[in-house]
């Protein structure tokens, strides 16, 4: 198993444990997953998103926002940046910032999906759910 496969397996485990409500297991596996991703050296957008999601579910909103900033710096308009930001702002109770983030996501959505980034395929259901949530909250976007 490659180091990336190990990191992704830890990410998948954390997400399963989180969905099952096993906070102790999430806490146990989080440091290992973060270390596994950091040991990869340069991180692609998918890895940054994984780290940001782990940070978000463990209450590290600042870390999730930092990953969003890194994604945006590497690829202006990257959808994962908006998704991480919205989650962090929601956790912080920043409703205006959440709505602004949803609007920005909707503005970038068509162009970003046309870019056919591989990481978007890997998270297609999550993106679709976020799109629906953004539309329901602030309206707009393409059908």
Secondary structure by P-SEA (a helix, b strand, c coil): ccaaaaaaaaaaaaaaaaaacaaaaaaaaaaaaaaaaaacccccaaaaaaaaaaaaaacaaaaaaaaaaaaaaaccccaaaaaaaaaaaaaacaaaaaaaaaaaaaaaaaaaaaaccaaaaaaaaaaaaaaaaaaaacccccc
